[in-house]
Amino acid sequence: MSKNIDPALLKQIRLGKAYSQADLAKKAKLTTRTVQRAELEGTCSLRTLRALAQALDLQPNELEISDQESSISSNSGIGPLPWLLKLGAILLIIWGAILVGLTVLEIILEPFLERFLEQEVEAGIGVTPFIGVFCIVSGLKLFSRSSLWKNVAICCYGVISIHTTIAAIRLVSSYFNLGPVYASGYSDMQISSMQTGISIFTLITILLSLCFVYQIYLLSNASSGSVFNQ
């Protein structure tokens, strides 16, 4: 049977007795992971509650809180949003703004490009700006700890990680297919500069892709009730 406890009070009393989580676990004859989970999630089994209370010289009901108090605690969020998730949310917002901005820019510049290239240029809207809007909104919603938008953000990270991976593959392919460039009469220095630029952009896209995948991992392991609302 699961019991709701006050994780802040548990941590406060533990620190007041100068116990580390490992010390408390040893004294209560529990695993360190069990103590960590109790402090993070605010729930534990009846046996764990009794063991913690006994180790801290308390009555079990002194650590226990009601379901209503637990619900209020869950809805308000426990502790700040981890900085890595904040960084990921900001990156998601920026990436979404770039996708929307590029589409708007393409539409605005369409007549100028047609005049310059002397041929028709198709600047369709497509799905890119909609993905960008979802990225922006889900990035903003991550700060409000919404579990629903956490799942939307995971989907957005998945889509843009695929995009960046494809971009990296294309860049690597272009690096090894510079035959037309060699034949066009460019100097060795110019070709070397092109290769350096392609290498840098490839590295950036690979790092971005890995970053997005890591954010998926972080969000998937961020538990509701401790980081995100139920």
C-alpha distance (Angstrom), angle and dihedral (degrees) to the residues before:
residue distance angle dihedral
M1 . . .
S2 3.79 . .
K3 3.80 120.0 .
N4 3.80 128.0 -160.4
I5 3.79 113.8 -130.0
D6 3.79 135.2 179.9
P7 3.84 103.2 -104.1
A8 3.80 93.5 -170.3
L9 3.81 91.4 53.4
L10 3.80 91.8 46.1
K11 3.80 90.8 52.6
Q12 3.80 92.6 44.3
I13 3.79 93.4 52.7
R14 3.81 91.9 44.0
L15 3.80 91.9 52.6
G16 3.81 90.3 43.8
K17 3.79 88.1 60.5
A18 3.83 90.4 45.4
Y19 3.81 91.6 -118.0
S20 3.76 122.4 150.3
Q21 3.79 117.1 -145.4
A22 3.79 88.2 -102.1
D23 3.84 91.3 50.5
L24 3.79 91.8 51.1
A25 3.79 91.4 46.4
K26 3.79 91.1 52.1
K27 3.80 93.2 47.6
A28 3.81 92.1 47.2
K29 3.83 91.8 43.2
L30 3.79 91.0 -121.8
T31 3.77 133.5 122.6
T32 3.80 119.3 -93.4
R33 3.80 88.5 -122.1
T34 3.83 90.1 58.3
V35 3.81 91.2 54.3
Q36 3.80 91.3 46.1
R37 3.81 91.3 50.9
A38 3.80 92.0 48.5
E39 3.82 91.4 52.6
L40 3.79 93.2 44.1
E41 3.80 102.7 41.4
G42 3.80 101.5 26.3
T43 3.81 93.5 -132.4
C44 3.79 133.9 99.3
S45 3.78 141.1 153.7
L46 3.81 121.8 -84.3
R47 3.82 89.8 -109.2
T48 3.82 91.2 52.6
L49 3.80 91.3 47.5
R50 3.82 91.8 52.9
A51 3.81 91.9 46.2
L52 3.82 92.7 50.0
A53 3.79 92.7 46.4
Q54 3.81 92.2 49.4
A55 3.82 91.9 48.1
L56 3.81 90.4 51.5
D57 3.83 94.8 42.8
L58 3.79 92.3 -114.8
Q59 3.76 138.5 125.3
P60 3.83 112.9 -106.9
N61 3.82 91.9 -119.9
E62 3.81 89.9 59.3
L63 3.81 90.0 67.9
E64 3.79 96.4 35.7
I65 3.82 121.8 92.3
S66 3.80 130.6 -167.6
D67 3.81 124.6 -98.6
Q68 3.82 89.9 -110.2
E69 3.80 92.6 53.4
S70 3.80 89.5 46.6
S71 3.81 91.1 51.8
I72 3.82 91.3 51.4
S73 3.79 89.9 49.4
S74 3.80 91.7 49.7
N75 3.80 93.9 48.7
S76 3.78 93.2 49.9
G77 3.81 93.0 47.7
I78 3.81 126.6 -120.7
G79 3.75 113.1 -105.6
P80 3.80 128.1 -21.7
L81 3.78 125.5 -50.4
P82 3.84 106.6 -89.9
W83 3.81 111.4 -101.3
L84 3.81 92.8 -123.3
L85 3.81 89.9 58.2
K86 3.83 89.6 46.7
L87 3.79 90.0 51.8
G88 3.80 90.5 48.0
A89 3.82 91.6 49.5
I90 3.82 91.0 51.1
L91 3.81 90.4 48.2
L92 3.80 89.9 49.5
I93 3.83 90.9 52.1
I94 3.82 91.9 48.3
W95 3.80 92.3 47.6
G96 3.81 90.9 49.4
A97 3.81 90.9 49.9
I98 3.82 89.7 51.2
L99 3.83 91.9 52.1
V100 3.81 92.6 48.8
G101 3.81 92.4 42.3
L102 3.80 94.0 51.5
T103 3.81 91.1 51.7
V104 3.81 92.6 49.1
L105 3.81 90.6 46.4
E106 3.80 91.2 50.3
I107 3.82 91.4 52.6
I108 3.82 92.7 46.8
L109 3.81 93.7 47.9
E110 3.81 95.5 43.4
P111 3.86 96.2 98.6
F112 3.81 92.0 45.0
L113 3.82 91.8 49.9
E114 3.81 91.1 49.3
R115 3.80 90.5 51.5
F116 3.80 92.6 45.9
L117 3.82 96.9 44.6
E118 3.81 92.9 36.1
Q119 3.78 90.8 -135.7
E120 3.78 137.7 89.7
V121 3.80 115.9 -82.2
E122 3.80 119.5 -159.9
A123 3.80 111.1 -146.5
G124 3.78 103.0 179.8
I125 3.78 122.4 177.5
G126 3.82 97.4 -132.5
V127 3.81 122.2 164.6
T128 3.81 97.6 -58.0
P129 3.84 97.7 91.2
F130 3.82 91.3 46.1
I131 3.81 90.0 53.4
G132 3.81 87.0 48.8
V133 3.82 92.1 52.3
F134 3.81 91.3 49.7
C135 3.81 89.4 49.3
I136 3.81 91.8 52.1
V137 3.81 95.5 45.4
S138 3.81 95.5 43.7
G139 3.82 90.4 46.8
L140 3.81 90.1 53.7
K141 3.80 92.3 44.0
L142 3.82 91.3 54.4
F143 3.81 87.2 70.9
S144 3.84 89.6 57.9
R145 3.85 90.2 54.9
S146 3.82 94.8 -122.8
S147 3.81 112.1 170.5
L148 3.81 90.5 -158.2
W149 3.80 93.0 55.1
K150 3.79 90.0 42.8
N151 3.82 86.8 65.8
V152 3.82 91.1 45.9
A153 3.81 89.1 51.1
I154 3.81 90.2 52.1
C155 3.83 88.9 54.6
C156 3.83 91.0 48.2
Y157 3.80 91.3 49.7
G158 3.80 88.7 50.1
V159 3.81 93.5 51.9
I160 3.81 96.3 46.3
S161 3.81 92.2 43.5
I162 3.82 87.4 57.5
H163 3.83 89.6 47.9
T164 3.80 93.1 51.0
T165 3.81 91.6 45.5
I166 3.81 90.7 52.8
A167 3.81 89.3 47.6
A168 3.81 90.3 52.2
I169 3.82 91.1 50.3
R170 3.81 90.9 50.5
L171 3.80 91.2 49.0
V172 3.81 91.6 50.7
S173 3.80 89.3 48.4
S174 3.82 91.6 50.8
Y175 3.81 89.9 49.2
F176 3.80 90.9 59.5
N177 3.81 94.7 40.3
L178 3.78 103.7 60.4
G179 3.81 93.4 126.7
P180 3.84 94.8 117.6
V181 3.80 89.1 49.1
Y182 3.82 91.9 53.9
A183 3.80 89.8 48.3
S184 3.82 93.5 49.8
G185 3.79 93.3 70.3
Y186 3.81 101.4 -107.2
S187 3.79 115.8 157.1
D188 3.80 122.3 -109.3
M189 3.81 89.7 -109.0
Q190 3.81 92.4 53.7
I191 3.79 91.8 47.9
S192 3.81 90.3 47.6
S193 3.82 89.3 51.9
M194 3.81 89.8 51.4
Q195 3.79 91.4 50.6
T196 3.81 91.2 49.0
G197 3.80 91.3 49.8
I198 3.80 92.1 48.8
S199 3.82 90.4 48.2
I200 3.82 92.0 51.6
F201 3.81 93.7 48.1
T202 3.81 90.4 46.4
L203 3.81 91.0 53.0
I204 3.82 91.2 48.1
T205 3.81 93.4 50.4
I206 3.82 92.0 47.3
L207 3.81 91.0 50.2
L208 3.82 90.7 47.9
S209 3.79 91.2 49.8
L210 3.82 91.4 50.4
C211 3.81 89.9 46.9
F212 3.81 91.8 53.2
V213 3.81 91.7 47.7
Y214 3.82 89.8 49.9
Q215 3.82 89.8 51.8
I216 3.82 88.5 54.1
Y217 3.81 88.0 53.8
L218 3.82 92.4 48.3
L219 3.80 94.3 47.7
S220 3.80 92.7 45.2
N221 3.80 89.8 55.0
A222 3.82 96.2 42.3
S223 3.81 103.0 105.4
S224 3.78 122.9 -138.4
G225 3.78 113.3 -114.8
S226 3.81 94.1 32.9
V227 3.80 103.1 50.8
F228 3.82 103.7 2.2
N229 3.78 131.7 36.3
Q230 3.78 119.1 -100.6
